[in-house]
Amino acid sequence: MRPGIKGFTLLELVIILAIAGITLGYIGPRLYTGISTSPMDKAARDILTMLQFARSTAVTQHRAYYVRFDIDNASIGFYPRPESSGLIPELVKQKALPRGVVFKNIKSPYQSSRYQGHMDILITPEGVVEQGVIYLEGGFRKTYTMVIKPFSGNLKIYDHYVEVSYG
């Protein structure tokens, strides 16, 4: 290069572009998934997290717990099974569903289908989770069907309405 002319060589530019490309290739997908998550996906993750947290608490505490789906208030929580009847349970943990997401219907083979009020799903001290089906409704009448797998408490999630019947 001639003295007095400032600039970058072609090799320096290629190295900078390669570093920028690798960095964007690594960070880009993580940024995109954080931005693109819908309230329905967040609600499904919140429900799964609450079920798994209640299950692990039941196993470590050697005590039965209930996961409460509050349809009217669009929230989920869990509480220990009361020692005697007539006691009003106090939720150990509670979380509201994201704005715009509501429970459309919840059903279980052991309880009648609910469209309002609340439904409790039992988790035994051994970690066995009662099965059930949760229907979420979000914006543009989008419906998710979440099937609670018996025993493990894992969810099978469908991004559309699936009729599940028991009996």
C-alpha positions, 0 to 999 in steps of 0.5 A: 500500500502507498503511504498515506492511504488508509483502509482495510485489506481484502483479507481483513474484511473477509475475516470480519465478515466470517466472525460476524456471520458465525456470531449471527448464526449462533445468536440469531436463532435464539433471538428469533425463538424468544421473539416469536413465541406466542402467548399460547406456547407460553401458556402451554410451557407454564402449565407443563412447568406447574405440573412438573413442579407440583409432581416433584414437590409431591414426591419430595414431600411424600404428600399428595397435591392437587393442581388447580386449573381456575377456569374463571380467572385463567390461572393455574396453581397447586396445593397440598391435599387437605388433611381434613375436609372443609378446609379451604386450600391455600395455593403453594404457587399460582400463575396466571395465563398470558393475556388473551389465553383462557381455559376453554374446557378441562376434562378428566376421566374421573370428573365431569367436563368443566367450562367454568369454576375450577378443576383439580388434578391429583398428584400422588406422593409417588408422583403419579399424575391423574390424566386429563385434557386441557383446551386452551383458547387464544387470539383469533379463536386458536385452540390448543389441546393438551393431554396430560399423560397418566403417571408421568404428567407430561403433556402431549400438545396439539396446536388444534382442537382434538376431541379426546373421550374417556370410557 
